[in-house]
Amino acid sequence: MKILFFGPNGSGKGTQGAKVKEKLGIPHIETGVIFRENISAGSDLGKEAKGYIDRGELVPDSITIPMILDRLKEDDCKNGWLLDGFPRNLTQAQELDKALKEAGIKLDIVIDMVLDRQVAKNRIMGRRLCVNDNNHPNNIYIDAIKPDGDKCRICGGELKTRSDDQDEGAIDQRHGIYYDTETGTMAAVNFYKDLSAKESVPKIIELDGRPGVQEVSAELMAKLSE
Ligand code: AMP
């Protein structure tokens, strides 16, 4: 199964993505995680990406698009993948569509997690990252995933904040890109909705991001099984 997962920063997309990965046994490919791992490792890619990420800007398409298209060619992607954080603008959507069509790969599902901009912003500022595993969800403002004191609720690991999570200007910048229906991420979502209307694939799953983690997850799993 090949799936794209859309949702604004703060919608809980990463948390739900980890559940989908577990249910379907496919790799969960998160562009943001790939960039952050490269920054931690001090790689050339990380050095190049850091400034853009700290400012809440997109890393240029010339870096991001080949990075993801190469990742999708790796062995673990043969039976499917869940792509999270890509495409992030209309150009990336068009380039991905072109590359998949050229490779004869069908995109099965597009998940569109819908959440109000202000709610998403509050959630981001409460987010905490586990140093042991980026997929361990912790948020000081969400009861279901509140940290255990100041430690990760899953493994007891140290928690840290992402520098771009505590910067309101950077959050507004990222959301400006997400909610932009002209060339931004919503334009990419609409690109797939139009494609779905024309070609009957991919299937579009719209998800209300407001309820708690468990409710959203139940709705998502039910819709994936339809
Ligand atoms: P995220 O973890 O998804 O919030 O991503 C963190 C940051 O990584 C973003 O604010 C961008 O600077 C960068 N990034 C993630 N995905 C993309 C993408 N598809 N295109 C360009 N930059 C990206």
py3Dmol code that shows the C-alpha trace and the ligand (Angstrom):
import py3Dmol

protein = """\
ATOM      1  CA  MET A   1       0.000   0.000   0.000  1.00  0.00           C
ATOM      2  CA  LYS A   2       1.368   3.428  -0.990  1.00  0.00           C
ATOM      3  CA  ILE A   3       0.057   6.241   1.165  1.00  0.00           C
ATOM      4  CA  LEU A   4       0.571   9.991   1.506  1.00  0.00           C
ATOM      5  CA  PHE A   5      -0.248  11.548   4.856  1.00  0.00           C
ATOM      6  CA  PHE A   6      -1.146  15.271   4.932  1.00  0.00           C
ATOM      7  CA  GLY A   7      -1.855  17.350   8.012  1.00  0.00           C
ATOM      8  CA  PRO A   8      -0.578  20.651   9.415  1.00  0.00           C
ATOM      9  CA  ASN A   9       2.263  20.685  11.944  1.00  0.00           C
ATOM     10  CA  GLY A  10       0.594  19.976  15.274  1.00  0.00           C
ATOM     11  CA  SER A  11      -2.267  17.842  13.908  1.00  0.00           C
ATOM     12  CA  GLY A  12      -0.878  14.612  15.381  1.00  0.00           C
ATOM     13  CA  LYS A  13       0.083  13.297  11.971  1.00  0.00           C
ATOM     14  CA  GLY A  14       3.367  11.792  13.214  1.00  0.00           C
ATOM     15  CA  THR A  15       1.569   9.923  16.023  1.00  0.00           C
ATOM     16  CA  GLN A  16      -1.064   8.518  13.668  1.00  0.00           C
ATOM     17  CA  GLY A  17       1.558   7.736  11.054  1.00  0.00           C
ATOM     18  CA  ALA A  18       3.396   5.515  13.538  1.00  0.00           C
ATOM     19  CA  LYS A  19       0.142   3.570  14.100  1.00  0.00           C
ATOM     20  CA  VAL A  20      -0.444   3.119  10.377  1.00  0.00           C
ATOM     21  CA  LYS A  21       3.129   1.899   9.972  1.00  0.00           C
ATOM     22  CA  GLU A  22       2.526  -0.704  12.675  1.00  0.00           C
ATOM     23  CA  LYS A  23      -0.830  -1.823  11.248  1.00  0.00           C
ATOM     24  CA  LEU A  24       0.339  -2.156   7.648  1.00  0.00           C
ATOM     25  CA  GLY A  25       4.000  -3.044   8.218  1.00  0.00           C
ATOM     26  CA  ILE A  26       5.269  -0.414   5.801  1.00  0.00           C
ATOM     27  CA  PRO A  27       8.085   2.112   6.333  1.00  0.00           C
ATOM     28  CA  HIS A  28       7.050   5.499   7.718  1.00  0.00           C
ATOM     29  CA  ILE A  29       9.130   8.004   5.806  1.00  0.00           C
ATOM     30  CA  GLU A  30       9.125  11.453   7.398  1.00  0.00           C
ATOM     31  CA  THR A  31      11.044  14.172   5.610  1.00  0.00           C
ATOM     32  CA  GLY A  32      11.393  16.217   8.811  1.00  0.00           C
ATOM     33  CA  VAL A  33      12.934  13.221  10.640  1.00  0.00           C
ATOM     34  CA  ILE A  34      15.362  12.564   7.778  1.00  0.00           C
ATOM     35  CA  PHE A  35      16.489  16.196   7.895  1.00  0.00           C
ATOM     36  CA  ARG A  36      16.846  16.208  11.689  1.00  0.00           C
ATOM     37  CA  GLU A  37      18.859  12.962  11.644  1.00  0.00           C
ATOM     38  CA  ASN A  38      21.184  14.528   9.097  1.00  0.00           C
ATOM     39  CA  ILE A  39      21.555  17.661  11.235  1.00  0.00           C
ATOM     40  CA  SER A  40      22.402  15.536  14.321  1.00  0.00           C
ATOM     41  CA  ALA A  41      24.921  13.537  12.292  1.00  0.00           C
ATOM     42  CA  GLY A  42      26.503  16.751  10.973  1.00  0.00           C
ATOM     43  CA  SER A  43      26.179  15.581   7.350  1.00  0.00           C
ATOM     44  CA  ASP A  44      26.449  17.961   4.366  1.00  0.00           C
ATOM     45  CA  LEU A  45      22.710  17.561   3.782  1.00  0.00           C
ATOM     46  CA  GLY A  46      22.061  18.456   7.430  1.00  0.00           C
ATOM     47  CA  LYS A  47      24.282  21.528   7.245  1.00  0.00           C
ATOM     48  CA  GLU A  48      22.537  22.686   4.102  1.00  0.00           C
ATOM     49  CA  ALA A  49      19.039  22.098   5.496  1.00  0.00           C
ATOM     50  CA  LYS A  50      19.467  23.537   9.014  1.00  0.00           C
ATOM     51  CA  GLY A  51      19.059  27.237   8.237  1.00  0.00           C
ATOM     52  CA  TYR A  52      15.843  26.675   6.294  1.00  0.00           C
ATOM     53  CA  ILE A  53      14.400  24.446   9.011  1.00  0.00           C
ATOM     54  CA  ASP A  54      15.240  26.881  11.812  1.00  0.00           C
ATOM     55  CA  ARG A  55      13.472  29.664   9.933  1.00  0.00           C
ATOM     56  CA  GLY A  56      10.431  27.449   9.228  1.00  0.00           C
ATOM     57  CA  GLU A  57      11.062  27.652   5.493  1.00  0.00           C
ATOM     58  CA  LEU A  58      10.955  24.726   3.118  1.00  0.00           C
ATOM     59  CA  VAL A  59      14.281  23.149   2.249  1.00  0.00           C
ATOM     60  CA  PRO A  60      14.649  23.853  -1.512  1.00  0.00           C
ATOM     61  CA  ASP A  61      12.940  21.419  -3.897  1.00  0.00           C
ATOM     62  CA  SER A  62      16.288  20.786  -5.610  1.00  0.00           C
ATOM     63  CA  ILE A  63      17.463  19.062  -2.392  1.00  0.00           C
ATOM     64  CA  THR A  64      14.208  17.573  -1.092  1.00  0.00           C
ATOM     65  CA  ILE A  65      12.667  16.034  -4.219  1.00  0.00           C
ATOM     66  CA  PRO A  66      15.669  13.838  -5.243  1.00  0.00           C
ATOM     67  CA  MET A  67      16.230  12.885  -1.589  1.00  0.00           C
ATOM     68  CA  ILE A  68      12.704  11.462  -1.335  1.00  0.00           C
ATOM     69  CA  LEU A  69      12.549   9.912  -4.800  1.00  0.00           C
ATOM     70  CA  ASP A  70      15.825   8.083  -3.979  1.00  0.00           C
ATOM     71  CA  ARG A  71      14.476   6.960  -0.600  1.00  0.00           C
ATOM     72  CA  LEU A  72      11.415   5.415  -2.293  1.00  0.00           C
ATOM     73  CA  LYS A  73      13.718   3.270  -4.429  1.00  0.00           C
ATOM     74  CA  GLU A  74      15.220   1.524  -1.406  1.00  0.00           C
ATOM     75  CA  ASP A  75      14.478  -2.152  -0.765  1.00  0.00           C
ATOM     76  CA  ASP A  76      12.155  -1.684   2.203  1.00  0.00           C
ATOM     77  CA  CYS A  77       9.798   0.351  -0.006  1.00  0.00           C
ATOM     78  CA  LYS A  78       9.034  -2.498  -2.414  1.00  0.00           C
ATOM     79  CA  ASN A  79       5.748  -3.432  -0.752  1.00  0.00           C
ATOM     80  CA  GLY A  80       4.609   0.052   0.107  1.00  0.00           C
ATOM     81  CA  TRP A  81       5.326   3.159   2.106  1.00  0.00           C
ATOM     82  CA  LEU A  82       3.759   5.886   4.137  1.00  0.00           C
ATOM     83  CA  LEU A  83       5.098   9.266   3.129  1.00  0.00           C
ATOM     84  CA  ASP A  84       4.705  11.976   5.757  1.00  0.00           C
ATOM     85  CA  GLY A  85       5.808  15.577   5.203  1.00  0.00           C
ATOM     86  CA  PHE A  86       6.176  15.167   1.457  1.00  0.00           C
ATOM     87  CA  PRO A  87       4.893  16.581  -0.826  1.00  0.00           C
ATOM     88  CA  ARG A  88       4.798  19.938   0.912  1.00  0.00           C
ATOM     89  CA  ASN A  89       4.011  22.118  -2.101  1.00  0.00           C
ATOM     90  CA  LEU A  90       2.407  21.844  -5.517  1.00  0.00           C
ATOM     91  CA  THR A  91       5.710  21.359  -7.361  1.00  0.00           C
ATOM     92  CA  GLN A  92       6.673  18.425  -5.126  1.00  0.00           C
ATOM     93  CA  ALA A  93       3.230  16.843  -5.722  1.00  0.00           C
ATOM     94  CA  GLN A  94       3.548  17.201  -9.485  1.00  0.00           C
ATOM     95  CA  GLU A  95       7.097  15.818  -9.475  1.00  0.00           C
ATOM     96  CA  LEU A  96       6.125  12.863  -7.276  1.00  0.00           C
ATOM     97  CA  ASP A  97       3.121  12.108  -9.472  1.00  0.00           C
ATOM     98  CA  LYS A  98       5.334  12.204 -12.564  1.00  0.00           C
ATOM     99  CA  ALA A  99       8.020   9.986 -11.010  1.00  0.00           C
ATOM    100  CA  LEU A 100       5.488   7.405  -9.776  1.00  0.00           C
ATOM    101  CA  LYS A 101       3.709   7.273 -13.129  1.00  0.00           C
ATOM    102  CA  GLU A 102       7.048   6.838 -14.930  1.00  0.00           C
ATOM    103  CA  ALA A 103       7.908   3.974 -12.569  1.00  0.00           C
ATOM    104  CA  GLY A 104       4.442   2.421 -13.019  1.00  0.00           C
ATOM    105  CA  ILE A 105       3.678   2.811  -9.321  1.00  0.00           C
ATOM    106  CA  LYS A 106       0.093   3.504  -8.246  1.00  0.00           C
ATOM    107  CA  LEU A 107      -0.583   5.765  -5.291  1.00  0.00           C
ATOM    108  CA  ASP A 108      -3.351   4.089  -3.275  1.00  0.00           C
ATOM    109  CA  ILE A 109      -4.404   6.489  -0.537  1.00  0.00           C
ATOM    110  CA  VAL A 110      -4.099  10.145   0.428  1.00  0.00           C
ATOM    111  CA  ILE A 111      -4.936  10.943   4.045  1.00  0.00           C
ATOM    112  CA  ASP A 112      -5.943  14.554   4.684  1.00  0.00           C
ATOM    113  CA  MET A 113      -5.961  15.370   8.388  1.00  0.00           C
ATOM    114  CA  VAL A 114      -7.934  18.565   8.926  1.00  0.00           C
ATOM    115  CA  LEU A 115      -7.207  20.883  11.869  1.00  0.00           C
ATOM    116  CA  ASP A 116      -7.786  24.569  12.608  1.00  0.00           C
ATOM    117  CA  ARG A 117      -4.625  26.670  12.387  1.00  0.00           C
ATOM    118  CA  GLN A 118      -4.745  28.080  15.955  1.00  0.00           C
ATOM    119  CA  VAL A 119      -5.383  24.645  17.543  1.00  0.00           C
ATOM    120  CA  ALA A 120      -2.463  23.231  15.590  1.00  0.00           C
ATOM    121  CA  LYS A 121      -0.203  26.046  16.800  1.00  0.00           C
ATOM    122  CA  ASN A 122      -0.992  25.424  20.495  1.00  0.00           C
ATOM    123  CA  ARG A 123      -0.284  21.730  20.072  1.00  0.00           C
ATOM    124  CA  ILE A 124       3.114  22.331  18.510  1.00  0.00           C
ATOM    125  CA  MET A 125       4.286  24.452  21.412  1.00  0.00           C
ATOM    126  CA  GLY A 126       3.511  21.561  23.816  1.00  0.00           C
ATOM    127  CA  ARG A 127       5.344  18.915  21.808  1.00  0.00           C
ATOM    128  CA  ARG A 128       8.368  17.149  23.357  1.00  0.00           C
ATOM    129  CA  LEU A 129      10.799  14.867  21.516  1.00  0.00           C
ATOM    130  CA  CYS A 130      12.194  11.666  23.026  1.00  0.00           C
ATOM    131  CA  VAL A 131      15.961  11.453  22.540  1.00  0.00           C
ATOM    132  CA  ASN A 132      15.694   7.636  22.136  1.00  0.00           C
ATOM    133  CA  ASP A 133      12.959   7.485  19.484  1.00  0.00           C
ATOM    134  CA  ASN A 134      11.428  10.260  17.393  1.00  0.00           C
ATOM    135  CA  ASN A 135       8.224   8.231  17.139  1.00  0.00           C
ATOM    136  CA  HIS A 136       7.515   8.307  20.889  1.00  0.00           C
ATOM    137  CA  PRO A 137       4.763  10.909  21.110  1.00  0.00           C
ATOM    138  CA  ASN A 138       4.793  13.300  24.098  1.00  0.00           C
ATOM    139  CA  ASN A 139       2.887  16.572  24.474  1.00  0.00           C
ATOM    140  CA  ILE A 140       2.487  18.603  27.664  1.00  0.00           C
ATOM    141  CA  TYR A 141      -0.890  19.982  26.435  1.00  0.00           C
ATOM    142  CA  ILE A 142      -2.508  16.664  25.396  1.00  0.00           C
ATOM    143  CA  ASP A 143      -3.631  14.439  28.284  1.00  0.00           C
ATOM    144  CA  ALA A 144      -3.430  11.153  26.351  1.00  0.00           C
ATOM    145  CA  ILE A 145       0.256  11.616  25.568  1.00  0.00           C
ATOM    146  CA  LYS A 146       1.463  13.702  28.536  1.00  0.00           C
ATOM    147  CA  PRO A 147       5.090  12.975  29.477  1.00  0.00           C
ATOM    148  CA  ASP A 148       5.830  11.057  32.662  1.00  0.00           C
ATOM    149  CA  GLY A 149       7.092  14.026  34.688  1.00  0.00           C
ATOM    150  CA  ASP A 150       9.843  15.412  32.498  1.00  0.00           C
ATOM    151  CA  LYS A 151      10.612  12.014  30.890  1.00  0.00           C
ATOM    152  CA  CYS A 152       9.259  10.124  27.833  1.00  0.00           C
ATOM    153  CA  ARG A 153       5.961   8.411  28.691  1.00  0.00           C
ATOM    154  CA  ILE A 154       6.960   5.320  26.676  1.00  0.00           C
ATOM    155  CA  CYS A 155      10.613   4.642  27.484  1.00  0.00           C
ATOM    156  CA  GLY A 156      11.521   7.111  30.240  1.00  0.00           C
ATOM    157  CA  GLY A 157      14.064   8.763  27.945  1.00  0.00           C
ATOM    158  CA  GLU A 158      15.117  12.384  28.164  1.00  0.00           C
ATOM    159  CA  LEU A 159      12.834  14.836  26.395  1.00  0.00           C
ATOM    160  CA  LYS A 160      13.819  17.882  24.421  1.00  0.00           C
ATOM    161  CA  THR A 161      12.009  20.496  22.403  1.00  0.00           C
ATOM    162  CA  ARG A 162      12.632  21.142  18.751  1.00  0.00           C
ATOM    163  CA  SER A 163      14.134  24.596  18.332  1.00  0.00           C
ATOM    164  CA  ASP A 164      11.636  25.367  15.552  1.00  0.00           C
ATOM    165  CA  ASP A 165       8.705  24.278  17.813  1.00  0.00           C
ATOM    166  CA  GLN A 166       9.212  27.059  20.347  1.00  0.00           C
ATOM    167  CA  ASP A 167       9.577  29.833  17.798  1.00  0.00           C
ATOM    168  CA  GLU A 168       6.183  31.398  17.056  1.00  0.00           C
ATOM    169  CA  GLY A 169       7.467  33.144  13.957  1.00  0.00           C
ATOM    170  CA  ALA A 170       8.728  29.834  12.550  1.00  0.00           C
ATOM    171  CA  ILE A 171       5.411  28.103  13.369  1.00  0.00           C
ATOM    172  CA  ASP A 172       3.444  30.844  11.608  1.00  0.00           C
ATOM    173  CA  GLN A 173       5.810  30.553   8.670  1.00  0.00           C
ATOM    174  CA  ARG A 174       5.304  26.755   8.469  1.00  0.00           C
ATOM    175  CA  HIS A 175       1.526  27.075   8.770  1.00  0.00           C
ATOM    176  CA  GLY A 176       1.529  29.819   6.149  1.00  0.00           C
ATOM    177  CA  ILE A 177       3.069  27.292   3.756  1.00  0.00           C
ATOM    178  CA  TYR A 178       0.690  24.483   4.822  1.00  0.00           C
ATOM    179  CA  TYR A 179      -2.577  26.417   4.507  1.00  0.00           C
ATOM    180  CA  ASP A 180      -1.582  28.079   1.206  1.00  0.00           C
ATOM    181  CA  THR A 181      -4.012  26.838  -1.464  1.00  0.00           C
ATOM    182  CA  GLU A 182      -2.161  28.537  -4.339  1.00  0.00           C
ATOM    183  CA  THR A 183       1.256  26.821  -4.309  1.00  0.00           C
ATOM    184  CA  GLY A 184       1.632  25.406  -0.775  1.00  0.00           C
ATOM    185  CA  THR A 185       0.673  22.140   0.877  1.00  0.00           C
ATOM    186  CA  MET A 186      -3.094  22.638   0.538  1.00  0.00           C
ATOM    187  CA  ALA A 187      -2.498  23.128  -3.179  1.00  0.00           C
ATOM    188  CA  ALA A 188      -0.818  19.691  -3.160  1.00  0.00           C
ATOM    189  CA  VAL A 189      -3.800  18.200  -1.272  1.00  0.00           C
ATOM    190  CA  ASN A 190      -6.181  19.721  -3.823  1.00  0.00           C
ATOM    191  CA  PHE A 191      -4.000  18.364  -6.638  1.00  0.00           C
ATOM    192  CA  TYR A 192      -4.640  14.828  -5.323  1.00  0.00           C
ATOM    193  CA  LYS A 193      -8.347  15.507  -4.770  1.00  0.00           C
ATOM    194  CA  ASP A 194      -8.646  16.608  -8.408  1.00  0.00           C
ATOM    195  CA  LEU A 195      -6.645  13.575  -9.541  1.00  0.00           C
ATOM    196  CA  SER A 196      -8.888  11.292  -7.510  1.00  0.00           C
ATOM    197  CA  ALA A 197     -11.998  12.852  -9.057  1.00  0.00           C
ATOM    198  CA  LYS A 198     -10.556  12.369 -12.560  1.00  0.00           C
ATOM    199  CA  GLU A 199      -8.778   9.005 -12.288  1.00  0.00           C
ATOM    200  CA  SER A 200     -10.629   7.381  -9.334  1.00  0.00           C
ATOM    201  CA  VAL A 201      -7.273   6.896  -7.574  1.00  0.00           C
ATOM    202  CA  PRO A 202      -5.889   7.684  -5.089  1.00  0.00           C
ATOM    203  CA  LYS A 203      -8.627   7.147  -2.537  1.00  0.00           C
ATOM    204  CA  ILE A 204      -8.975  10.264  -0.347  1.00  0.00           C
ATOM    205  CA  ILE A 205      -9.457   9.783   3.404  1.00  0.00           C
ATOM    206  CA  GLU A 206     -10.484  12.969   5.214  1.00  0.00           C
ATOM    207  CA  LEU A 207      -9.815  12.894   8.925  1.00  0.00           C
ATOM    208  CA  ASP A 208     -10.997  15.308  11.617  1.00  0.00           C
ATOM    209  CA  GLY A 209      -7.863  16.072  13.677  1.00  0.00           C
ATOM    210  CA  ARG A 210      -9.729  17.620  16.655  1.00  0.00           C
ATOM    211  CA  PRO A 211     -10.587  14.562  18.805  1.00  0.00           C
ATOM    212  CA  GLY A 212      -8.052  12.753  21.016  1.00  0.00           C
ATOM    213  CA  VAL A 213      -5.337  10.437  19.714  1.00  0.00           C
ATOM    214  CA  GLN A 214      -7.364   7.232  20.276  1.00  0.00           C
ATOM    215  CA  GLU A 215     -10.539   8.532  18.587  1.00  0.00           C
ATOM    216  CA  VAL A 216      -8.666   9.819  15.553  1.00  0.00           C
ATOM    217  CA  SER A 217      -6.781   6.553  15.331  1.00  0.00           C
ATOM    218  CA  ALA A 218     -10.004   4.489  15.493  1.00  0.00           C
ATOM    219  CA  GLU A 219     -11.540   6.556  12.699  1.00  0.00           C
ATOM    220  CA  LEU A 220      -8.413   6.265  10.579  1.00  0.00           C
ATOM    221  CA  MET A 221      -8.087   2.484  11.038  1.00  0.00           C
ATOM    222  CA  ALA A 222     -11.790   2.014  10.174  1.00  0.00           C
ATOM    223  CA  LYS A 223     -11.423   4.097   7.003  1.00  0.00           C
ATOM    224  CA  LEU A 224      -8.232   2.257   5.988  1.00  0.00           C
ATOM    225  CA  SER A 225     -10.064  -1.066   6.287  1.00  0.00           C
ATOM    226  CA  GLU A 226     -13.024   0.041   4.106  1.00  0.00           C
TER     227      GLU A 226
END
"""
ligand_1 = """\
23
AMP
P 8.421 18.538 10.017
O 9.144 17.639 10.951
O 7.562 17.802 9.033
O 7.689 19.630 10.723
O 9.557 19.254 9.122
C 10.481 20.106 9.713
C 11.093 21.000 8.662
O 11.788 20.214 7.676
C 10.124 21.847 7.847
O 9.709 23.024 8.521
C 10.959 22.154 6.612
O 11.934 23.148 6.886
C 11.680 20.834 6.399
N 10.878 19.955 5.529
C 10.172 18.857 5.887
N 9.554 18.306 4.822
C 9.871 19.090 3.761
C 9.542 19.069 2.378
N 8.732 18.123 1.853
N 10.059 20.040 1.585
C 10.883 20.979 2.069
N 11.221 21.075 3.362
C 10.730 20.152 4.203
"""
view = py3Dmol.view(width=600, height=400)
view.addModel(protein, "pdb")
view.setStyle({"model": 0}, {"cartoon": {"style": "trace"}})
view.addModel(ligand_1, "xyz")
view.setStyle({"model": 1}, {"stick": {}})
view.zoomTo()
view.show()
